[in-house]
């Protein structure tokens, strides 16, 4: 009986280790995906690449320390969509928004 329970414990340890290993890999992939979404989204809106890289690194760091992961992913997707729409030319670049608002006021 003791030998059987020891065997089950070793099997469970291996399965738990396997699960934790897969979870760690998924976490790393999500971290890279978050950084990529922020970088591409900000870059496509017309920001210089190194500033986009800083924003992506900040978002990835916030995601890594679990500071509002759902919000960070959601905002990243919105920024990515804004970047795609700007890149496609459907919306003017953010640098021109101030001029458009001023023209609209007067």
Secondary structure, DSSP 4 states (H G I P E B T S, - for coil): -HHHHHHHHHHHHHHHHHHHHHHHHHHHHHHHHHHHHHHHHHHHTT--HHHHHHHHHHHHHHHHTTSSHHHHHHHHHHHHHHHHHHHHTSS--GGGHHHHHHHHH-
